[in-house]
Amino acid sequence: MNADNDESAIIRWLRFSEESLTKIDDIELAALKIHIVLEDALKFLLSKRLITNEDTFDDLRFEFSKLLEIALAGINNPHLLGALRALNNARNSISHRINSSAVSQKLEVFVREIAYMQGEKPHWPSELSDQIKSLRKAFYDAGYAIFDFAINSTPKNSA
């Protein structure tokens, strides 16, 4: 997600959460948009961990799977890692296949892994509208976790 303005990744994530994602009623479109915004969040995390400017990675093209492994290296959160891998698999199924029956299953894994990360009982509803709501919540929780790691892993200047 290339920043078209000077907003930070956190503000872009919040704005998307509140203004855009709530209007999307197509699960595949929601998955694609969520993937883009969480990719932006992972670049933010990586920039904070490497103590560099937030926009350092804006124009660099990373494979999502590589970015994920690098940004989360050394962070012990297997559920977040599993969730983001599942989201990437769902995105790839949507982007590279005309019809993929596995998309829903992959998004279910994303939602379930985030629920496990949150210590919640995982649930994937049967109704599409409820699946989209579950996907939105998982997106919010995943983004919050990524930004929390970014903020709390940033070394403080010693003065």
N, C-alpha and C positions, 0 to 999 in steps of 0.2 A: 504494500500500500504506500504509494508515494505521497508524501505530504504536499498538498497544493498550497499550503500556507505555513505559518509559523507555529501552529498548534503542536503541543507535545503529543506523544503517542497516547498518554493517559487521557487527555482531553478528547482525542479522536475516538478512542475506545468508548468513553462515556457518551459522547455525542451519537455514535453509531448505536449504542445500546438503547438510548432513550428516544432517538428521533427516527432512525431508519429501520432497525431490526423489528420493532413492534409493528411496522406496517407490512412486513413481508409475510405472505401467506402461502408461499411455495417452498416446500422443505428443501428442494435442491438448490434454489436460489439462496435460501438462508444459509445452507451449508457452505456454498461458495463464498458468500460475503463474510461469514464467520471465519473461514479459513484465511481470507485476506487480512482481516483485522487482527487475528491472532498471530499471523506472520509478522505484522508490524510490531506487535507487542514483544515477540521474540527478538526482533532486531533491537528494540529498545533495551531489553534485558541484556543482550550481548554488549551493547554499547556501554551500559552501566558497569558491567562486570569487567570490561576492558578499559574503563575510565577514559572514554573518548566521547566526542560529540554525538548527540542523539542521531543526527542526520548522516553519520559516517557510512552507514550501510544502505541508505535510501536507493542509491543507483546501482548497487551491486546485486547481481542475480544469484541467489542461493537456491539450491534444491531445498525444499521445505524440510525434507528428512535430515539433511546435513545441518541446516540451521538449527533444527530442533535438538539434535545431538550435541552440537557445539554450545548453544545457549544454555542448555540444561546440564551440561557436564559438571559432575560433582555435586549436583543438587539431588538429594535423596527424596524423590517423589515419584515412585514408579507408576502411580495411578495417573498423574498428570502426563507423564511421558506416554503411557499407554493410550490415554484419551486422545492426545494430539496425533499420535500415529494413526489411530482409527479415523480421526477426522481427515487426515491427509489421504488415507486410503479411500474414504468416501468421496473426497474431492477428485481424486484420480479416476474413480469409477464414473463420476458424473462427466468429467471433462474428456474422457477418452472412449466412452462407450455411448451409443445412442440410447440404449435402454439397459439398465443394470438393476437386477432385482436385489443385489447385495448392498445397495446404498443404504437402505433402511437399517439393515443389520449392522453396518459399520457405524452409522450414526447412533444406533442403540448402544454400541460399545463405548462410543465417546461419552454419551450421557451417563452410562453406568459407571465408568471409570471416574468421572468427575464426582458422582454421588459417593463412591467409595472414598475418594480423596477427602470429601467433606464430612465423612463419617455418617452419611445418610443411607437409608435403605434405597437401593436403586429400583427404578420403575420406568418402564417404557410403555406408554399407553398404546392402545390399539387405534384410537381415533387420531387422524392426521393433525387436526387442530391442536390436540393435546400433545402430540409429538413435537410440534413446532414450539409450543410453550416450554416443554422439557429441554429442547435444544437451546432455546434462549437462555434458560436458567443455567445450563451447563456452560454456555459461552461466557456468561457473566462471571460465574465462579472460576472458570479457567483463566480469564483475563485478570481477575482480581489476584489470583495466585501468582501469575507471571509478574504482575506489577509489584506485588508484595516482595517477591524474590529480588526484583530489580532495586527496589528502594532499600531493602534490608541488606543487600550484598554490596552496596556501594561503599567503598572505603571512605572513611571520614578523614579530612585533612587534619593533621596534627599541628597545632599552633603553639 
